[in-house]
């Protein structure tokens, strides 16, 4: 498939993703079954965007794609990052993908306040985004010319500066 065909028909690569914040997880990953319906390029572009936004904001909440009401909440505390899974109780009032202040409509979900270093968060996102780009280059090098793959590559470069 050419990059142009990919942009017109697929626009993303589907697979599975698991985010693990010191044992607090969102999603599932199975080595023996790498197939899934998560849009991987979008996830990585959004995770890279979160890391970039944390350079300007101490608080970023990210609406999880294709979820009815789940968000990941990131609160920067010095060099540490507190990550929580939160639910919004009034979906109609929050339409943004990213927000920069806590909303009263949020309530904590299955886990809250997992502490990680901001440096390791950024490093893990970059490492795994580069692995995805490497996988794409092996799978079909033509896809590296795709618009969404270019966006992913540019976000990696921006965060790596």
N, C-alpha and C positions, 0 to 999 in steps of 0.2 A: 504494500500500500504506500502510495506517495504521501508526502506531508500535506499536500493539498486535499487529497482524498480523506486523509485522517481528520483534517480540520473541518471538512464538510460533513463527515458521517459520524465519526467517533468522538473526537475532541478530548478524550481522556483514555487512560488505561485502567481497567477494572482489576481489582484484586482485594486483598484483605489487609487490614492495618490494626495494630494494637498499640495503644499508647500506655506506657507503664511508668507511673510516678511513684517510685519506691514501693512497689507492690499494689498500688491502687491503679486499676486498669480501666481503660475504655476500649472496647472492641476485642476481637479475639484473633489470634494467629496460630495456625497449625502448620508445622513444617511439611507434613505429608499431604496437605491440601491447600495449595496457594491460591485457589480460585475463590473469588467473592465479587461482590457488587459495589465495593467502595471505589470512589473515583480517586485514584492515587495521586495524580498530578494536582488535582484541586486540593487534596489534603495537604500535600507538601507546600504548595504555594501559600495556603492559609497559615500553616505552622510557621513558615518563614516570615510571613507578614506579621504574625503575633510577636515573634522575636524582634523584628524591626520596630514595631509599635511600642514595645517595652523600653526602647531607648528614649522615647518621648513621654510615655505615660507610666505611672506606677500601677495602674489597674487596666486590664484588658479582659473582657469577657467575649467568648467566641461561640456563636451559635453553631452547634454541630450539624453538619450537612445531613439532610434527609431525616432529621430527628423531629419528633413532634414538639418537644419542649426542653431538650437538654442543651446545656451550655458548659464549656470549660471556662473556669474563672481563674485568672492569673493575677496575683497581687505581688508586686515587687517590694521586697523588704531588704534594702541594702543590696547585698550580693546573693541573697536567697530569694527564692520564688515559691510562694504558697499557691498550690494548685488544688482546685476543688471542682467536683462535678455538681452543677446546680441545675435546678428546674425553674422554668418560669411558669407562673400560675395564671398569667393573663397574656397569652400569646398575641392577641390583637394589639397590645400596646407597645410591643417591641418588634420592630421590623428590620432593624439593622443586623448585619453579619457580625460586626464588632461594636462593642460599646466600651466607654472609658470611665464609667462610674457605676457603682453598685445600684441596682434597681430594687425597690421595695417588693417588686413582683417575684424576686428570686427567693427560692428556699433551697437549703442544702439537700443533696440527694444521697446517694449510696456512700460517698466518701468525701472528706473535706480536709483542707489544710495540709496536704502532703507537701513537705518542704524539700526542695531540690536547689542546687546551685544554678544561678542564671547562666553561668559559663558552661556547665555540663548540658543544660537544656539547649543552648545555641549550638554547641558542638555536636550533640546527637542529631539535631535536625539537619545540620549541614552534612554530616557524614552519611546519613540515610538518604537525603535528597541526591547527593552525588552518586550513591549506589543505584538509585532509581535511574538517574541520567546514564550511568554506565550500562545498566540493564537495557535501556532503550537503545543505546548505541549498538549493542550486540544483537538485540531483537530485530531492529530495523533502523539502520543509520539514517535513512531518509526522514524518519520522524523527528530527528534533531532540528529540522527546519520548520517544524510545526509551530504555529503561533503559541499554543499553550506550553509546549516544551521550551520555547524561547523565554516565555514569562518565568517559568520555573528556573531556568538557567540564570536569568537576570537577577532573580531574588537571591539565589545562592551567592552570586557575585557581590550583590549589594550588602548582604549580611556578613560576608567574609572580609569586607574592607576594614 
